Amino acid sequence: MSALLQLTVDAQPVQVPAGATVAVAVALAGGPFRRSRNGEPRAPLCGMGVCFECRVRIDGVAQLRACMTAARDGMAVLTDD
């Protein structure tokens, strides 16, 4: 059985299996990753770091790609930043 990691996405606690990316945690939290200039919700398109649609703030560092960042216990993720 895989260990579970606990992190927060927009202050909401989320658990993901060890080895999951931050994108998985954001998806489980249920909200959009970011919004377009018109306010439309955006989400990852490629899942491999090319489209940059999954950018989030992690532990105070902005513009990190959630699909390319491994989730860690205690991580604080902010979307739409």
C-alpha positions in Angstrom: 0.0 0.0 0.0 1.3 3.4 -1.0 1.9 6.1 1.7 -0.3 9.1 1.6 1.0 12.7 1.6 -0.9 15.6 3.2 -0.7 19.0 1.6 -3.0 22.0 1.2 -4.4 23.5 -2.0 -5.8 27.0 -1.4 -5.8 26.2 2.4 -7.9 23.0 1.8 -6.3 19.8 3.0 -5.7 17.2 0.3 -4.2 13.7 0.5 -2.4 12.2 -2.5 -0.4 9.0 -2.8 3.4 9.2 -2.6 4.8 9.8 -6.0 1.9 12.0 -7.2 2.4 15.4 -8.7 1.0 18.7 -7.4 -1.3 18.6 -10.4 -3.0 15.5 -8.9 -3.5 17.4 -5.6 -5.0 20.4 -7.4 -7.3 18.2 -9.4 -8.5 16.4 -6.3 -9.2 19.8 -4.6 -11.7 20.4 -7.4 -10.9 24.0 -8.4 -9.4 25.4 -11.5 -5.6 25.9 -11.7 -5.9 29.4 -12.9 -8.2 31.7 -14.8 -7.9 33.4 -18.2 -8.1 37.2 -18.5 -11.8 36.8 -19.2 -12.3 34.7 -16.0 -12.6 31.4 -17.7 -11.2 28.4 -15.7 -8.0 26.9 -17.1 -6.5 23.5 -16.6 -3.4 21.6 -17.7 -3.4 20.6 -21.4 -0.2 18.6 -21.9 0.7 17.1 -18.5 4.4 17.2 -19.4 5.4 20.8 -18.7 5.1 22.3 -22.2 1.8 24.3 -22.0 2.4 26.1 -18.7 -1.4 26.1 -18.0 -0.8 24.4 -14.6 1.3 27.1 -13.0 0.8 27.5 -9.3 2.5 29.0 -6.2 4.1 26.4 -4.0 5.5 27.3 -0.6 5.7 30.9 -1.7 7.4 30.3 -5.0 5.3 31.5 -7.9 4.9 30.2 -11.5 5.9 26.5 -10.8 4.4 23.9 -13.1 2.2 21.6 -11.0 2.5 18.7 -13.5 6.2 18.7 -13.1 6.5 19.1 -9.4 6.3 16.0 -7.0 4.0 16.5 -4.1 5.6 16.6 -0.7 4.1 16.3 2.8 3.2 19.7 4.2 3.4 21.6 0.9 1.2 24.7 0.6 -0.2 25.3 -2.9 -2.0 28.3 -4.1 -3.8 28.3 -7.5 -4.7 31.2 -9.7 -1.9 33.3 -8.4 
